[in-house]
Amino acid sequence: MSEDVFIVGVGIHPFGRTPGLSGLQQGVFAVRQALDRAGLAWRNIQFAFGGSDAAGNADTMVSELGLTGIPFINVANGCATGGSAMFGAYSTIKSGEFDLGLAVGFDKHPRGSFSPLPADWGLPDWYGETGLMLTTQFFAMKIQRYMSLYGITSHMLGAIAQKAFANGVLADHAWRREAVDIDTILNSQMVSDPLTKFMFCSPGEGAVALLLASGRKARELGLPAVRLRAAAVRTRPPGSFEVFSPALDLERGGSPTSVASQAAFAMAGVGPEDIDIAQLQDTEAGAEIMHMAENGFCADGEQAAWIEEGRTRIDGSLPVNTDGGCLACGEPIGASGLRQVYENYVQLTGQAGARQVPGKLRLGYSHVYGAPGVSAVAIVER
């Protein structure tokens, strides 16, 4: 019989820029914070999964945390690295092999855009020579096509960014903690049409640690906990159009997000209508809009009404990206997916402070997406 899995502790190093601290050290900070808050010691942790994109191997943090000999698995899966680390920890506890483990993600990216190489992603040199390895161009083309098909406007993109920065003001761990009005967003420097500079997230720094436990161990510890009802990771199906796709198939298919979302809902035995709060990948403002539909919360094109009616604000019917998402927090790749789960944990346990969603929250949903077309979805329950 498979074990129930609970998140019993969380830790976070603030996102942004932290001169003088490596990404690995930020990861250690997050782990120690999670342990301290839970009243646990490193020697109590039986296994770990961790990852980063640009800040080194996660398992080397044992040099600072302690040489206890535990199995520590390094994870690298693009922007879904954090979600994949959590999936590994979830699956390990669910198997019954261990009772208490860690999922940790961290990163420290240099300033400027990400600079992936075509050969690392199985692509020919011409793909990079045309500029398509610069992901800002891909995302701009994708949202342009979506806007044309479903009536999304630049003003809606601006409204998503405005909401993100407003929420970031209320989140202690966010990088961008100043509100930005919609006129400033729309009239700021154009990066890749139709996306202005305030509509993109920035590569950054930060770390998140989650402590996962079996149901038996969670009851023994007696800590504030949320049940991890589902954790799903999926890659792209035929006909999808994803980051680093060199072509668009004439016969379109689904997306890794839609496949992962459907799997998670089936695993949890709930539907989109049951979710109380959601954290969705928002590499840029258009991504949040498209992912609202891909995750099943609305039909393509219905986002216009959702945005106009404020349904995704903190006081709306389905608050989305309540800590400001990637737009306000930045994107340290290894930590980003775990930040979403951290946010749902503090919201469901009533510890979100000024950004606390009103009312009783039962189910939280998180979704992360990354190159070359991989998505991770988690559903937690209080």
KEKE-3310 file (N, C-alpha, C; in steps of 0.2 Angstrom, whole numbers, plus 5000, padded with zeros to 4 digits):
npx = (5004:5003:5011:5004:5009:5016:5020:5030:5038:5046:5058:5066:5077:5078:5073:5082:5096:5110:5124:5140:5136:5135:5126:5124:5126:5115:5106:5109:5106:5092:5088:5093:5084:5072:5073:5076:5063:5055:5060:5069:5084:5099:5103:5092:5086:5083:5085:5088:5083:5089:5093:5101:5103:5114:5122:5130:5132:5119:5121:5133:5131:5131:5143:5143:5131:5132:5140:5132:5130:5119:5108:5109:5102:5106:5097:5093:5083:5079:5069:5060:5066:5066:5052:5054:5063:5055:5046:5054:5057:5044:5039:5048:5045:5032:5034:5037:5050:5057:5054:5056:5061:5070:5068:5076:5080:5090:5099:5110:5111:5120:5119:5107:5100:5096:5108:5107:5115:5113:5117:5117:5104:5100:5099:5102:5115:5110:5098:5102:5109:5099:5093:5084:5087:5087:5076:5066:5062:5056:5045:5038:5034:5025:5015:5010:5004:4994:4987:4982:4973:4964:4960:4966:4973:4986:4984:4979:4990:4998:4990:4991:5005:5005:4997:5006:5017:5010:5007:5019:5024:5019:5026:5038:5049:5050:5058:5056:5049:5041:5026:5020:5013:5000:5002:5015:5020:5016:5021:5035:5052:5052:5054:5053:5041:5025:5030:5035:5048:5044:5036:5042:5051:5066:5082:5088:5093:5091:5083:5075:5068:5060:5053:5048:5037:5031:5014:5013:5025:5022:5011:5017:5027:5019:5018:5013:5005:5004:4995:5002:4994:4995:5008:5015:5025:5028:5033:5034:5020:5016:5015:5015:5020:5034:5047:5062:5057:5060:5051:5033:5021:5009:4998:4991:4994:4993:5000:5014:5011:4996:4995:5002:4994:4982:4985:4989:4977:4969:4976:4974:4961:4952:4945:4948:4939:4939:4950:4958:4968:4981:4997:5005:5016:5025:5034:5034:5022:5012:5013:5007:4993:4991:4993:4983:4973:4979:4980:4968:4959:4951:4943:4952:4953:4944:4951:4951:4939:4941:4952:4947:4937:4944:4947:4958:4965:4971:4960:4951:4941:4949:4964:4979:4996:5001:5012:5018:5024:5035:5037:5038:5047:5058:5068:5077:5082:5083:5076:5063:5051:5049:5047:5034:5027:5031:5024:5011:5010:5012:5001:4990:4992:4990:5000:5004:5004:5003:4998:4989:4977:4960:4948:4944:4956:4958:4963:4978:4987:5000:5011:5024:5035:5046:5060:5065:5052:5044:5034:5029:5017:5009:4998:4992:4985:4976)
npy = (4994:5011:5025:5040:5057:5071:5088:5095:5105:5120:5131:5146:5156:5173:5179:5187:5197:5193:5198:5191:5178:5162:5152:5139:5141:5149:5139:5130:5139:5139:5126:5124:5134:5128:5116:5121:5128:5117:5110:5100:5091:5090:5077:5070:5069:5058:5056:5065:5076:5087:5102:5113:5125:5133:5134:5124:5107:5100:5090:5093:5101:5094:5096:5107:5105:5093:5077:5064:5053:5051:5046:5057:5065:5072:5084:5089:5098:5108:5123:5116:5110:5111:5107:5094:5088:5088:5079:5068:5066:5065:5053:5044:5043:5039:5026:5020:5018:5027:5038:5052:5066:5077:5090:5101:5117:5128:5143:5154:5165:5174:5192:5197:5189:5172:5160:5148:5135:5129:5115:5109:5106:5097:5104:5111:5122:5133:5136:5144:5154:5161:5168:5162:5154:5163:5165:5175:5179:5168:5166:5178:5177:5166:5171:5181:5174:5167:5178:5183:5172:5171:5184:5190:5205:5218:5226:5217:5209:5218:5220:5208:5209:5220:5216:5206:5213:5221:5210:5206:5216:5213:5201:5194:5187:5191:5198:5210:5223:5234:5242:5243:5254:5251:5259:5263:5250:5246:5256:5255:5250:5241:5224:5211:5211:5207:5211:5220:5227:5226:5215:5203:5191:5190:5182:5176:5175:5163:5152:5137:5126:5110:5100:5083:5071:5055:5049:5043:5048:5062:5063:5059:5070:5081:5094:5109:5105:5100:5090:5081:5079:5076:5074:5077:5075:5079:5076:5084:5081:5073:5086:5097:5114:5121:5128:5130:5123:5118:5119:5121:5110:5105:5098:5100:5096:5092:5099:5099:5104:5103:5089:5085:5092:5086:5073:5076:5080:5069:5060:5066:5066:5076:5091:5106:5115:5113:5119:5131:5140:5146:5143:5148:5145:5159:5165:5176:5188:5184:5170:5167:5169:5160:5148:5148:5142:5131:5123:5120:5129:5138:5141:5143:5160:5165:5171:5185:5189:5185:5192:5205:5205:5203:5190:5183:5190:5193:5193:5187:5175:5164:5165:5169:5166:5172:5178:5186:5178:5173:5185:5195:5189:5185:5172:5160:5146:5133:5134:5139:5132:5126:5137:5140:5130:5132:5144:5140:5131:5141:5148:5139:5135:5147:5156:5167:5181:5198:5195:5185:5175:5177:5168:5150:5139:5125:5117:5119:5123:5120:5125:5122:5126:5122:5122:5108:5108:5103:5099:5102:5098:5101:5096:5102:5099:5105)
npz = (5000:4995:5003:5010:5007:5015:5017:5028:5033:5028:5020:5015:5005:5002:4986:4972:4971:4979:4984:4988:4993:4988:4976:4981:4995:4998:4996:5007:5017:5016:5018:5032:5038:5036:5043:5056:5058:5059:5070:5069:5065:5054:5054:5055:5043:5030:5016:5000:4987:4975:4966:4954:4941:4937:4948:4953:4960:4969:4979:4985:4996:5007:5013:5021:5028:5034:5036:5034:5026:5019:5005:4991:4978:4963:4953:4936:4926:4917:4918:4926:4936:4950:4953:4948:4957:4969:4964:4964:4978:4983:4977:4982:4996:4995:4990:5001:5006:5013:5027:5030:5021:5009:4998:4988:4980:4971:4964:4955:4944:4932:4927:4914:4900:4899:4892:4883:4873:4857:4853:4866:4867:4857:4845:4829:4823:4816:4822:4833:4827:4821:4831:4839:4850:4860:4872:4874:4862:4857:4866:4864:4850:4852:4861:4853:4842:4850:4854:4842:4839:4850:4854:4864:4872:4872:4883:4892:4895:4901:4913:4919:4923:4931:4942:4947:4952:4961:4970:4974:4982:4994:4998:5007:5002:4989:4974:4966:4974:4972:4967:4951:4939:4926:4915:4915:4913:4900:4892:4894:4889:4874:4872:4865:4854:4858:4870:4884:4894:4908:4907:4907:4917:4927:4926:4941:4959:4972:4984:4989:5001:5005:5017:5017:5022:5027:5030:5043:5049:5049:5057:5069:5071:5072:5066:5058:5043:5025:5014:5001:4987:4974:4962:4947:4933:4916:4899:4882:4871:4855:4842:4850:4854:4859:4870:4861:4850:4834:4824:4819:4820:4808:4811:4826:4843:4860:4875:4886:4898:4898:4898:4910:4919:4918:4922:4936:4941:4940:4948:4960:4962:4960:4952:4941:4946:4959:4965:4976:4976:4965:4958:4944:4930:4925:4916:4907:4905:4896:4897:4909:4906:4895:4902:4911:4904:4898:4910:4913:4919:4913:4897:4881:4877:4887:4897:4896:4902:4915:4919:4918:4927:4939:4944:4947:4956:4973:4981:4973:4964:4961:4966:4958:4957:4970:4977:4968:4958:4945:4939:4949:4958:4951:4942:4948:4942:4948:4960:4957:4954:4967:4975:4971:4977:4991:4992:4992:5003:5014:5012:5013:5026:5033:5035:5027:5029:5025:5012:5013:5007:5009:5018:5020:5015:5005:4994:4985:4970:4959:4946:4935:4921:4908:4897:4887:4884:4896:4910:4927:4939:4954:4968:4983:4999:5013)
capx = (5000:5007:5011:5002:5015:5015:5025:5030:5042:5048:5063:5067:5081:5075:5075:5084:5103:5114:5132:5144:5133:5135:5119:5124:5126:5108:5102:5110:5102:5085:5088:5093:5078:5066:5075:5075:5056:5052:5063:5073:5091:5100:5104:5085:5084:5085:5087:5087:5084:5091:5096:5102:5105:5120:5126:5133:5128:5116:5124:5139:5130:5133:5150:5141:5125:5135:5142:5128:5130:5112:5108:5107:5101:5106:5092:5093:5077:5077:5065:5056:5071:5063:5047:5056:5066:5050:5043:5058:5056:5037:5039:5052:5041:5026:5036:5038:5057:5059:5049:5057:5066:5071:5068:5079:5082:5094:5102:5113:5112:5123:5114:5106:5096:5099:5112:5108:5118:5109:5120:5115:5097:5099:5097:5107:5118:5106:5093:5104:5111:5093:5091:5078:5089:5085:5069:5062:5059:5051:5039:5034:5030:5020:5009:5007:5000:4989:4983:4978:4968:4959:4957:4970:4976:4992:4982:4978:4997:5000:4986:4994:5011:5003:4995:5011:5021:5006:5007:5026:5025:5017:5029:5045:5055:5050:5064:5053:5044:5038:5021:5021:5006:5000:5004:5022:5022:5014:5025:5042:5055:5049:5060:5051:5035:5022:5032:5039:5053:5041:5032:5047:5054:5073:5086:5090:5095:5087:5083:5069:5069:5054:5053:5043:5036:5025:5008:5015:5030:5019:5007:5022:5030:5013:5019:5008:5007:4999:4996:5004:4989:4998:5015:5016:5030:5027:5036:5030:5017:5016:5011:5015:5024:5037:5053:5067:5054:5062:5045:5027:5017:5003:4993:4993:4993:4992:5006:5016:5007:4990:4996:5004:4988:4977:4988:4988:4970:4967:4979:4971:4954:4949:4945:4950:4934:4940:4956:4956:4973:4985:5003:5006:5023:5024:5041:5032:5015:5008:5013:5001:4987:4990:4993:4977:4969:4982:4979:4961:4955:4946:4944:4955:4950:4940:4955:4949:4934:4944:4956:4943:4933:4949:4946:4965:4968:4972:4953:4947:4938:4955:4970:4985:5003:5000:5018:5020:5026:5042:5038:5040:5052:5063:5068:5082:5079:5083:5072:5057:5046:5048:5044:5027:5024:5032:5019:5004:5011:5011:4994:4986:4993:4988:5006:5006:5004:4999:4996:4985:4971:4955:4943:4947:4959:4959:4967:4983:4989:5006:5013:5030:5036:5053:5063:5063:5045:5043:5030:5028:5011:5008:4992:4992:4978:4976)
capy = (5000:5017:5030:5047:5061:5077:5093:5096:5111:5124:5136:5150:5162:5178:5179:5193:5197:5192:5198:5188:5172:5158:5149:5134:5144:5151:5133:5128:5143:5137:5119:5126:5137:5123:5111:5125:5129:5111:5108:5094:5091:5087:5070:5066:5068:5051:5056:5072:5077:5094:5104:5120:5125:5137:5135:5118:5101:5101:5086:5096:5105:5090:5098:5112:5102:5087:5071:5059:5047:5050:5047:5064:5064:5079:5084:5095:5097:5115:5127:5111:5106:5111:5102:5087:5086:5087:5073:5062:5065:5062:5046:5040:5042:5035:5019:5017:5016:5032:5042:5059:5068:5084:5093:5108:5120:5135:5145:5161:5167:5181:5196:5197:5184:5165:5159:5141:5133:5124:5108:5106:5104:5093:5108:5113:5129:5138:5138:5149:5160:5165:5171:5158:5152:5169:5163:5181:5179:5162:5168:5184:5174:5161:5174:5184:5169:5166:5184:5183:5167:5171:5190:5193:5211:5220:5229:5211:5207:5223:5219:5203:5211:5225:5211:5202:5218:5222:5205:5206:5221:5210:5195:5196:5184:5193:5203:5216:5224:5240:5242:5247:5255:5248:5264:5262:5243:5246:5261:5253:5247:5235:5219:5207:5213:5213:5210:5225:5224:5224:5209:5198:5189:5191:5177:5179:5170:5161:5145:5134:5119:5107:5094:5079:5065:5050:5051:5041:5053:5068:5063:5059:5076:5085:5100:5111:5101:5100:5083:5082:5075:5074:5077:5074:5078:5076:5080:5086:5076:5075:5091:5103:5119:5122:5132:5127:5119:5121:5120:5120:5105:5107:5094:5102:5091:5095:5102:5095:5107:5100:5082:5085:5094:5081:5068:5078:5080:5062:5057:5069:5064:5083:5095:5113:5119:5112:5122:5137:5145:5143:5147:5146:5148:5166:5167:5182:5189:5180:5163:5166:5169:5154:5143:5147:5138:5124:5119:5118:5133:5141:5140:5148:5166:5167:5174:5192:5191:5183:5198:5211:5204:5202:5184:5180:5194:5189:5193:5185:5168:5159:5169:5166:5169:5177:5181:5189:5174:5174:5192:5199:5185:5182:5165:5156:5140:5127:5136:5143:5127:5124:5143:5140:5125:5135:5149:5136:5129:5146:5151:5134:5135:5153:5160:5171:5188:5203:5193:5179:5174:5177:5162:5144:5136:5118:5114:5123:5120:5124:5122:5125:5124:5124:5119:5110:5106:5099:5103:5098:5100:5098:5098:5101:5099:5106)
capz = (5000:4995:5008:5009:5008:5018:5017:5036:5034:5022:5021:5009:5005:4998:4979:4970:4971:4986:4984:4994:4995:4982:4976:4986:5002:4999:4997:5014:5021:5015:5022:5039:5040:5036:5049:5062:5059:5061:5076:5067:5064:5048:5055:5055:5036:5027:5009:4998:4980:4974:4959:4951:4934:4936:4954:4956:4962:4976:4984:4988:5002:5013:5016:5026:5032:5038:5032:5037:5022:5016:4997:4989:4971:4959:4948:4932:4921:4915:4923:4930:4940:4957:4953:4947:4963:4973:4962:4966:4985:4984:4974:4987:5002:4993:4989:5008:5007:5019:5031:5030:5016:5008:4991:4988:4974:4972:4959:4955:4937:4930:4924:4907:4898:4899:4886:4881:4867:4853:4854:4872:4867:4851:4839:4824:4825:4813:4826:4837:4823:4819:4837:4842:4857:4865:4874:4874:4855:4856:4870:4860:4845:4855:4863:4847:4839:4854:4854:4836:4839:4855:4856:4870:4870:4876:4890:4897:4897:4906:4919:4923:4926:4936:4948:4949:4956:4967:4975:4976:4987:5000:4999:5010:4998:4982:4972:4964:4979:4971:4963:4944:4936:4920:4909:4915:4910:4893:4889:4895:4883:4870:4872:4859:4853:4861:4877:4886:4899:4914:4906:4908:4923:4926:4929:4948:4964:4978:4986:4993:5004:5007:5021:5015:5027:5027:5035:5050:5052:5050:5063:5075:5072:5074:5064:5052:5037:5020:5011:4994:4984:4967:4959:4941:4928:4909:4893:4877:4867:4847:4840:4854:4851:4865:4869:4857:4845:4828:4819:4822:4817:4805:4815:4832:4848:4867:4878:4892:4904:4898:4900:4917:4923:4918:4926:4943:4943:4940:4954:4966:4962:4960:4946:4942:4950:4967:4967:4979:4975:4960:4956:4937:4927:4922:4913:4905:4906:4892:4899:4914:4902:4891:4906:4914:4899:4898:4916:4913:4923:4909:4890:4877:4876:4892:4901:4895:4907:4921:4920:4919:4933:4944:4947:4949:4962:4980:4984:4968:4965:4960:4966:4954:4959:4975:4979:4962:4953:4942:4937:4954:4962:4947:4941:4949:4939:4952:4965:4955:4955:4974:4977:4970:4982:4997:4993:4993:5010:5019:5011:5016:5034:5036:5037:5022:5031:5021:5006:5014:5004:5014:5018:5021:5009:5006:4989:4981:4964:4957:4939:4932:4914:4906:4891:4880:4884:4902:4915:4933:4943:4961:4971:4990:5003:5020)
cpx = (5004:5006:5008:5009:5013:5021:5025:5034:5045:5053:5064:5072:5078:5077:5078:5092:5106:5121:5135:5141:5133:5128:5119:5123:5118:5104:5103:5106:5094:5084:5088:5087:5072:5067:5073:5067:5053:5055:5067:5080:5093:5101:5097:5083:5087:5087:5086:5087:5085:5094:5097:5104:5112:5124:5129:5129:5126:5119:5130:5138:5130:5139:5148:5135:5128:5135:5139:5128:5123:5113:5105:5108:5101:5101:5093:5088:5075:5073:5060:5060:5068:5057:5049:5060:5061:5047:5047:5057:5049:5037:5043:5049:5035:5028:5036:5045:5059:5053:5050:5063:5066:5071:5071:5081:5085:5097:5105:5115:5115:5117:5113:5102:5100:5102:5113:5111:5114:5111:5118:5108:5095:5097:5103:5109:5114:5101:5095:5106:5105:5090:5086:5080:5088:5078:5064:5058:5054:5044:5035:5031:5024:5014:5006:5002:4993:4984:4979:4972:4962:4957:4961:4973:4982:4990:4981:4985:4999:4996:4989:5001:5010:5001:5001:5016:5017:5007:5014:5028:5024:5021:5037:5051:5055:5056:5061:5047:5041:5032:5023:5015:5006:5002:5012:5024:5021:5019:5033:5045:5053:5055:5059:5044:5030:5024:5037:5044:5050:5036:5036:5049:5062:5076:5088:5094:5090:5087:5077:5070:5062:5056:5047:5043:5030:5020:5010:5020:5027:5015:5012:5025:5025:5014:5013:5010:5002:5000:4997:5000:4991:5004:5016:5021:5029:5031:5032:5027:5018:5012:5011:5020:5028:5044:5058:5064:5057:5057:5039:5023:5011:4997:4995:4991:4992:4999:5008:5012:5000:4990:4997:4998:4983:4979:4987:4981:4967:4970:4976:4964:4950:4949:4947:4945:4935:4946:4954:4962:4978:4991:5005:5013:5021:5031:5040:5025:5010:5008:5008:4995:4986:4990:4987:4972:4972:4981:4972:4956:4950:4948:4948:4951:4946:4944:4953:4944:4937:4948:4952:4939:4937:4948:4952:4968:4968:4965:4949:4945:4944:4961:4976:4991:5003:5006:5021:5023:5033:5043:5041:5046:5058:5063:5075:5080:5078:5077:5065:5051:5044:5046:5037:5024:5025:5026:5012:5004:5009:5004:4989:4986:4992:4994:5008:5006:5000:4996:4991:4979:4965:4951:4947:4949:4960:4964:4972:4986:4995:5008:5019:5032:5043:5055:5066:5055:5043:5039:5029:5022:5011:5001:4993:4986:4979:4971)
cpy = (5006:5022:5037:5051:5068:5082:5096:5102:5114:5129:5140:5155:5167:5178:5186:5193:5197:5192:5194:5181:5168:5155:5143:5136:5146:5144:5130:5132:5141:5131:5120:5129:5132:5118:5115:5126:5123:5107:5101:5096:5088:5079:5066:5065:5062:5051:5063:5071:5085:5096:5111:5120:5128:5138:5129:5112:5102:5096:5088:5100:5101:5092:5103:5109:5097:5081:5065:5053:5046:5050:5053:5064:5071:5078:5090:5094:5104:5119:5122:5107:5106:5106:5095:5084:5084:5080:5067:5061:5062:5055:5041:5038:5038:5028:5016:5016:5021:5035:5050:5061:5075:5085:5100:5110:5127:5137:5152:5162:5173:5185:5195:5191:5177:5164:5152:5140:5128:5117:5105:5103:5100:5097:5110:5120:5134:5141:5144:5155:5164:5169:5168:5155:5157:5168:5169:5181:5174:5164:5173:5181:5169:5165:5179:5180:5168:5172:5185:5178:5168:5178:5193:5200:5213:5223:5223:5209:5212:5222:5213:5205:5216:5221:5208:5207:5220:5217:5204:5210:5218:5203:5197:5193:5186:5198:5209:5218:5231:5239:5246:5248:5253:5253:5263:5255:5243:5250:5260:5250:5241:5230:5214:5208:5207:5214:5216:5223:5222:5218:5203:5197:5190:5185:5180:5174:5169:5154:5143:5127:5117:5101:5089:5073:5061:5052:5049:5046:5060:5068:5063:5066:5081:5093:5102:5108:5101:5093:5085:5077:5072:5077:5073:5078:5074:5080:5081:5080:5078:5081:5097:5108:5122:5126:5127:5122:5122:5122:5119:5115:5107:5104:5095:5096:5095:5098:5098:5098:5104:5093:5081:5087:5089:5075:5069:5078:5073:5059:5060:5068:5071:5086:5102:5117:5118:5116:5129:5143:5142:5147:5144:5149:5154:5169:5174:5182:5185:5173:5162:5165:5162:5148:5142:5142:5131:5120:5118:5123:5137:5139:5145:5154:5169:5171:5182:5193:5190:5189:5204:5211:5203:5196:5181:5185:5190:5189:5190:5178:5163:5164:5166:5170:5175:5180:5185:5185:5175:5182:5196:5196:5184:5175:5162:5149:5134:5128:5137:5138:5126:5131:5143:5135:5128:5140:5146:5134:5135:5149:5146:5134:5142:5157:5165:5179:5192:5201:5187:5180:5173:5170:5156:5141:5129:5115:5120:5119:5124:5120:5126:5122:5126:5120:5112:5108:5101:5103:5098:5102:5097:5101:5097:5102:5101:5102)
cpz = (5000:5001:5006:5011:5010:5017:5024:5037:5028:5024:5014:5010:5000:4991:4977:4968:4978:4985:4990:4996:4988:4982:4981:4993:5003:5000:5004:5018:5022:5019:5029:5042:5041:5042:5055:5064:5062:5067:5075:5065:5057:5048:5054:5047:5033:5020:5006:4990:4979:4968:4958:4944:4933:4942:4957:4958:4969:4981:4988:4995:5008:5017:5022:5031:5037:5034:5035:5032:5018:5008:4995:4981:4968:4954:4943:4926:4919:4920:4928:4935:4948:4958:4952:4953:4968:4971:4964:4974:4986:4982:4979:4993:5000:4992:4996:5010:5013:5021:5030:5025:5014:5000:4991:4981:4975:4965:4960:4948:4936:4927:4917:4906:4899:4892:4884:4874:4863:4854:4860:4872:4860:4845:4835:4826:4822:4817:4831:4833:4821:4825:4841:4849:4862:4866:4873:4867:4854:4860:4867:4854:4847:4857:4858:4843:4843:4854:4848:4836:4844:4858:4863:4868:4875:4883:4895:4899:4902:4913:4923:4926:4932:4943:4951:4954:4962:4973:4978:4982:4994:5002:5001:5006:4991:4981:4971:4969:4979:4966:4956:4941:4929:4914:4909:4911:4903:4889:4890:4888:4880:4870:4865:4859:4853:4868:4879:4892:4906:4913:4906:4915:4921:4929:4936:4952:4969:4979:4990:4995:5006:5011:5019:5020:5025:5031:5042:5053:5053:5056:5070:5076:5074:5072:5059:5046:5031:5016:5003:4990:4978:4966:4953:4936:4921:4904:4887:4873:4859:4846:4844:4851:4858:4864:4866:4852:4838:4822:4823:4817:4814:4809:4822:4837:4855:4869:4884:4898:4904:4900:4907:4921:4924:4922:4934:4945:4944:4947:4960:4967:4963:4953:4947:4946:4957:4969:4970:4978:4970:4959:4949:4934:4923:4920:4910:4906:4902:4894:4904:4911:4899:4896:4910:4910:4899:4904:4917:4917:4919:4901:4887:4876:4882:4897:4901:4901:4914:4923:4922:4925:4940:4948:4950:4954:4968:4983:4979:4969:4965:4960:4963:4956:4964:4978:4973:4957:4951:4941:4943:4958:4958:4946:4942:4947:4944:4958:4963:4956:4962:4977:4977:4976:4989:4998:4995:5000:5014:5018:5015:5024:5037:5038:5032:5023:5027:5015:5007:5011:5009:5013:5020:5015:5010:5001:4985:4975:4962:4950:4937:4925:4912:4899:4892:4879:4890:4907:4921:4937:4949:4964:4978:4993:5010:5024)
residu = (MET:SER:GLU:ASP:VAL:PHE:ILE:VAL:GLY:VAL:GLY:ILE:HIS:PRO:PHE:GLY:ARG:THR:PRO:GLY:LEU:SER:GLY:LEU:GLN:GLN:GLY:VAL:PHE:ALA:VAL:ARG:GLN:ALA:LEU:ASP:ARG:ALA:GLY:LEU:ALA:TRP:ARG:ASN:ILE:GLN:PHE:ALA:PHE:GLY:GLY:SER:ASP:ALA:ALA:GLY:ASN:ALA:ASP:THR:MET:VAL:SER:GLU:LEU:GLY:LEU:THR:GLY:ILE:PRO:PHE:ILE:ASN:VAL:ALA:ASN:GLY:CYS:ALA:THR:GLY:GLY:SER:ALA:MET:PHE:GLY:ALA:TYR:SER:THR:ILE:LYS:SER:GLY:GLU:PHE:ASP:LEU:GLY:LEU:ALA:VAL:GLY:PHE:ASP:LYS:HIS:PRO:ARG:GLY:SER:PHE:SER:PRO:LEU:PRO:ALA:ASP:TRP:GLY:LEU:PRO:ASP:TRP:TYR:GLY:GLU:THR:GLY:LEU:MET:LEU:THR:THR:GLN:PHE:PHE:ALA:MET:LYS:ILE:GLN:ARG:TYR:MET:SER:LEU:TYR:GLY:ILE:THR:SER:HIS:MET:LEU:GLY:ALA:ILE:ALA:GLN:LYS:ALA:PHE:ALA:ASN:GLY:VAL:LEU:ALA:ASP:HIS:ALA:TRP:ARG:ARG:GLU:ALA:VAL:ASP:ILE:ASP:THR:ILE:LEU:ASN:SER:GLN:MET:VAL:SER:ASP:PRO:LEU:THR:LYS:PHE:MET:PHE:CYS:SER:PRO:GLY:GLU:GLY:ALA:VAL:ALA:LEU:LEU:LEU:ALA:SER:GLY:ARG:LYS:ALA:ARG:GLU:LEU:GLY:LEU:PRO:ALA:VAL:ARG:LEU:ARG:ALA:ALA:ALA:VAL:ARG:THR:ARG:PRO:PRO:GLY:SER:PHE:GLU:VAL:PHE:SER:PRO:ALA:LEU:ASP:LEU:GLU:ARG:GLY:GLY:SER:PRO:THR:SER:VAL:ALA:SER:GLN:ALA:ALA:PHE:ALA:MET:ALA:GLY:VAL:GLY:PRO:GLU:ASP:ILE:ASP:ILE:ALA:GLN:LEU:GLN:ASP:THR:GLU:ALA:GLY:ALA:GLU:ILE:MET:HIS:MET:ALA:GLU:ASN:GLY:PHE:CYS:ALA:ASP:GLY:GLU:GLN:ALA:ALA:TRP:ILE:GLU:GLU:GLY:ARG:THR:ARG:ILE:ASP:GLY:SER:LEU:PRO:VAL:ASN:THR:ASP:GLY:GLY:CYS:LEU:ALA:CYS:GLY:GLU:PRO:ILE:GLY:ALA:SER:GLY:LEU:ARG:GLN:VAL:TYR:GLU:ASN:TYR:VAL:GLN:LEU:THR:GLY:GLN:ALA:GLY:ALA:ARG:GLN:VAL:PRO:GLY:LYS:LEU:ARG:LEU:GLY:TYR:SER:HIS:VAL:TYR:GLY:ALA:PRO:GLY:VAL:SER:ALA:VAL:ALA:ILE:VAL:GLU:ARG)
# end
